Amino acid sequence: MAQTSTNKLPLLIDRPLLRVVPLLATTSPATPEPGTGSNGVLLCDCTDNDGAILDTIFLIQRVAATTGFCNLYLSSSNTALGLSASGGVADAQFLGRISLNGSLPVGSFVLWVAPAILGPVPHSGENIGNQPPQFNALLVPSGMAIWAAWGSAAPDPNAPNIAAQGGWY
């Protein structure tokens, strides 16, 4: 069984992770694939460590009546989303989208539903009927990074913040 550099079994985190970043200066085209119009923020950088597990990713409403969406990307680059520093296209793929409803008050948050996994996460949810809780999290492997970009053609001063919590391996 694979182990991390601190001799812990997989999914046992070394240290907690909580990152909150503004989406004010980000842009993302209407299509989900990153391209020349994509300018994101680095949410989780595992390009130079053993990886991470993100059990929760969420948007935080900063300005009342803001509507829109945030695209999430998995990339092998920690320097650029869309176009790399050398002018080539970065190896980035669309992961998902979080939509923000404008009727939410300031301070509200909207969760992204992470993929189902088999391993344990810090919280397990609740039983629904006779079914046990399903664990949801995003496993970020070593050598990859998670980027986020607000869905607008130009930077939006009303864009929300995005947050991720989990743990580093």
Secondary structure, DSSP 8 states (H G I E B T S, - for coil): ----TTS--TT--SEEEEEEEE-TT-B--SSSS--TT-B-EEEEEETTSSEEEEEEEEEE--STT--EEEEEEEES-SS-SSB-TTSSB--EEEEEEEEE-TTS-TT-EEEE---EESS--S-----BTTB---EE-EEEETTEEEEEEESSSS--TT--EEEEEEEE-
